[in-house]
Amino acid sequence: MRGDGSTGNGSVGFIRWSVSAPPFCPIHAYLSTLDEMTARRVRWSVEVLLGLPQVAPIAHLFRMISQDNGFEEAVGIVADVDASASRIAAATGFVEIYRGDVAGAALELLGMSDSPKVQELLLSHPTVPRGRIRLLSLEREPAGVMRDGAQAWDTGALFDVNLRALESIDKLHAAMGRNGFLSPAPITSFDFDPVSVREVLDRDGDGLCFALMERVKPPLTGFEHVSGPASWVFNATQIVSDFSAARRFYAEQLGWKVVQEASWTHADGSNCMGLPVGLAPGILVTVGVYQAQGRMEGSVEIIQFDCDGLDFSTDTPPQRGWGALRFPVSNLSDFKTRAENGGCKIIGPVEINWAPHGECTAVAAITPWGVRLEAFERQATT
């Protein structure tokens, strides 16, 4: 079992978790079904009708949705953007919404300033304008793969991004398999009353790993307006060697809220991560999920396995795989200071056109375990 965003506080068997989830907001749910331009028009209409900005709580709601609310995109480096996009779209139902050449400032954030021309393609869930996948490929011989040869318990760099299977995890997993993805273990069921889920990992030759999750019970709510076989990308995972240090960085240094924290062993050996069945019962797994608003939306997940493994924290673009997470923020200077004080290497700030979102100022913060967090603050428009 991994971060599922269940609500409530308690302990079941050897699992301990603490979840802070906001109440359902119909305005938030409605806006999440709209493209960005339509959402802006709705916001303007509400402001006019309610006399904003005098109505501060509603104005704050709109600001919270657009920024300081988790990552907007996961950036993947691949050999061929068209081939990768075709395979991912065929399995998930995502659609292409933008393509173009990568700006020099974006390459600088990725540590790829000396790269030749780089093409990018943006995939989006067809009805939810967040949790998108930006694919990049270089017009030269592709580099190697980040976490090449790594097992799930090996540390360093981004491990996976998470999708909810909305119709059937069996069908979604089969579709991923038809499109070149392989799994380290079969679909695995986790039943820790009151939560029951099924999960599987799918990874392709570019090193892009997707964790597919299906809620069995209690019934998943809040996704009634979402169509297609898969949700948007809602969470991203990193494997760390020091859980306490990573937790301090996200929960204390950046000040993000705890969504979920848990620890367990796989008592019967069954697991989706590829741990040897005979050894899994003796390996403690510790998990934490964090996000600025305490939501399971654009959240980051850290996992520590109580066993030795290899370290891939020096792997970096242009090696292929998940290269970065992109976060819209309202105060870039504050993010930069907090990340730097937390031990991150900082690149920038740079002025960048974050296509198709517009002009921004951005920095990249690289954690000591090799995860690249890119923060974007939109420039004021007149």
N, C-alpha and C positions, 0 to 999 in steps of 0.2 A: 504494500500500500504506500502511496505517495500522497503529496498534498492534494486534497480533494475539495477544499473549501467548505467543509461541513460546518454547520453552525452549532453552537453550544459549547459548554465547558465540562470536562469530566475525565475519567480514566476508565479504560476497559482492559482488563487483563494487564499486560505489560505495556500497553500503549498509554501515553500521556499526551494530551493536546490542549491547547488554549487557542480558541478561535474568536476573533472579533470581526463580525460582519455587520454592515449597515442594513437598516430596514430597506425593503424594496421601495424604489422611487419610480413612479410612473413616468415622470418627465425624463429621468435618466434612461429608462428603458426605451422610451419612444425615440429620444435623440440618437440612441445607439443604432437604430435601424436606418438612419438617414445618411446620405453622403454629406461631406463637410459643408458644401455650399448651401444645401437645403437646411442643415442644422443652424447655420449662421442666420438664414432668413427667419427660421422659427424663433431663434433667440431674439432677433430684432423685433419681431412682432410681439413677443411676450413683454419685452422691455417697454414698447410703446403702450400696450394695453394696461400694464401694471404701473407705469410711471417710473420705471427704473432709470437711473441707478438708486432711487430712493428706497426701493425694496431690496435691502442688502442681502437677506438670506437667499433669494432666488438668484441674484447676481453672482453670489459666491458659488452657488451650485454650478452655474455655467462655466465659471473659471475652473472649478475643480475637475469638471469632466475633461476639459481640453488640456490641462497641464497638472503637474504634481500628482499624477494618478497612474503611475506605473509606466512601463515601456510601451511605446507606440509600435515599434518595429523590431524584428529580429533580422540581422544582416548575415547572409550566408555567402561565402565565397565558393564558386563552383567552376567547373571546367567550361561549361556552355550554358548560358542563361536560358536559351530557348529550349534546350533539351531538358534541363532541370525543371523549368517552369511547366513544361508540357506534362511531365510525369507527376509533379506535385498536384497540378490542377486536375488531372485525370482522376486522381485518387480522392482529393478533398473537396472538389467543387470550387476551389478558389479561382478568381479571375484576374487577368492582367489589367491594371489601371494606369500604368505609366511605364515608359522605357526611354532611355537616353544615355548620353555619355556621363560618366561620373565626374563631378567637379573636382578641381585640384585640391580644394580645401577638405573635401570629404576623404580624399586619398591621404591627405596629411593626418587626419584623425585616425585613420586605419594604419598609419605607419607605412604607407605605400607611395610616398611622394615621388619616388624614382621609377614608378611603374609606367609602362606605356599606356596607350589608350585603354580605358576600362569601361565596359558597358554595364548598365544596370537595368533591372526589370522589377517592378513592384507588383506583388500578388496580394490580393485582398479577399477576405470573405465577401460574398456577394451582397449580404444584407447588413453587415456590421462593420463600420469604418474604423476599426482598430485591430491590434494584434496582427499586423500585416507582415509579410515576408519580402525583404528586399534582397534580390540575388545579384551578385556581381561576378563578372568574368573578365579576365585579361586577354588582350589580343596577342597572346604569345603562348608558348608551351606552358600548360598548367603546372603550378607548384605542387608539392606533396600535400598530404592531408594532416591537419591538426589531430592530435590524439591518435595517430596512426598506430594500429596494433593495440590500442588501449582496451582494457576491460572496464566494466562499469565502475569498479571500485578504485581505479587509478585516478589520481588527482590532476587538477589543472585545466584551465580553459573552460569554455562552455561545453556542457555535456549534451543537453537536449532542449527542445522546446515542446510544450504540451498542447495537445488538442483534445477536446471532448468528442467522443463518438456519440452523435446525437440520434442516429437511427439504429445502428448495430455495429459494435466493435468488430464482430466477426467479418462483416462485409467490408468495413473500412480497412481492416488489417489485410484482407485478401486483395483489396484494390491496391494497397501499398506494395504488396508482394508482386502483383502483376506489373508494377511499374519500377521494379528494380530494387526494392527495399528488402533487407534481411533482418531477422530477429535473433537475439541471443537466447531466447527462451519462448515457449508457447504463451498464449494468453493465460494470465494467472488471475485467479479469484482471491480476493481478500475479504474476509467476513469478520469484522470486529464490531459487533453490535453496539450502536445502532447503525453503523455505516458498513455498507457492502459495495465493493467496486470490483471491476475487472480492468486489467492493464496489460499492455504489451509495448515493447520498444521496436521501432523500425528505423534502420539506418541504411543509407545508400553509399555508393562508391565515392562521393564527395565528402563523406563524413557528416552529412546532415542527419541528425538523429531526432526522431519524433517519438514522444511518449503519448500513446493513445489511451484515453481513460473513458470508462463507461460506468456511470452510477447505476447500481442495481437497486439499492434502498438506502435511505428513504428516497422517494422520487425526486428527481432533479427539477427545481423550480427556477423561474426567471429566464428560461431559454425558450419559452413558448413562441416568441417572435422570431427565432433564429431558424433559418431553413438550411437544408443541405445535409450531407453525411457527417460533416465535422464542424466544430466551432471555430472561432478565430483563435489565434495563438494567445493563450491566457497566462502562461507561466513559463519560466525558463530555469533550468537546473544546472548547478555546478557542483562538482565533487571536490571537497576540501580535506586537507589533512588536519586542520585545527578548527573544529566547529566553534569553539568559544571565541577565537579571534575573528572568524568570519561573522559570527553573530554580533559581536561588539561593533564591527564596522557598519553593518546594515541597521541594527536596532538602536545603537547608541551614537555612533559617529554621524551617520546620515540622518538618524532620527526617525527611521521608518517604523511602522507599527508591525507588531507580530500578528500574522494571519493564522499561523498554525505552527506548533512545535510538538514533536513526538519522538519516541524511541521505541524500538522493538527488536526482536529476533524472529526469524522465520522458523517457527517451531517444528513444522513438518518438512522443512527444506524447500518447499515450493516458493518460487520468486520469479519476477519478471526481469531481473537484472543480470541473470546469467551466473549467479553465485553457484558453485557446486552444491548439489542437493545435500550431499553428505556433510558439508562444512557449514552451510548456511545457518543451521540452528545455533551454532556457537559464535556467530558474528553479529555484534550489536550494530544496528543502523540508527543513526540519529539524524533527524530531519527538522529543518526550520524554513518557514515561508514568510517573506517580508514584503511590505508595500507601503508607500507613503500614507495612503488613506486607510490601510488595513483591509483592502479588498483583494480578492483573488482575481485580479484583472491587471495584467502586466506586472505580475509579482515575480520575485526572484526566490529561488529555492536553493538551500545549501544542504548537502548530504555528506556525512562522514561515516565510513565503514571502519569498524574496529578490526582492521587487518592491514598488513603491509601491501603496498602496491607501487607502481611506477608513478613518476611525476611528469606532467606535460605542461607545466605552468609557463615554460618559455616558448611554447608554440604560439604563433602569431600570423596574421595575414602578411603576405598573400597566400600562405598555406590555406588549403580549402577546408571548409567546415563552418561552424557558427562563429562569426568574427566579432560581433558586437550586438549590444542591445541599445536602442535609441529611446531616450526619455525626454519628453517635453517638460520644461521646468519654468517656473515664474521668476526664479532668482538664480541666475547662472553663477554669479560671483559666490553666493553662499554655498552652492553645490561644490564648486571648485575648491573652496577653502576647506570644507568638511572632508571631501575626498582626499585632498592632499594631506591633511592632518591625520587621516586614517591610513596613511602609508601608500597611497596610490601614486603612480607615475602619471603626470599630467601632460597632455598635449593640447596646445591652444592657450587662449581662445583664438578662434578663426571666424571670419565672416563667411557665410555659406548660404547658397540657395538650396534649401532642403526640398528638392522637387518631389511632389508637386505642391508642397505646403507653403513655400515662400521663403523670404529672406530671414535668416536666423544668425545668432552668434552661438558658437558651440565649443565644447571642450570634450576631450576623451580622458577618462580616468581608468587606468589599468591597475587592477587590484594585485596584491602580492601573489595571488594564486592564478594570475593570468587571464582574468575576465575583464573585457573591455566594455565600459559603460560610457556611452556617448550622451551628453546632455545638451539640449537645444533650447534656447530662449528666443522666441519670435521677436523680431524687431517691430517697434511701434509703427503703425501705419497712420497716415494723415488723411 
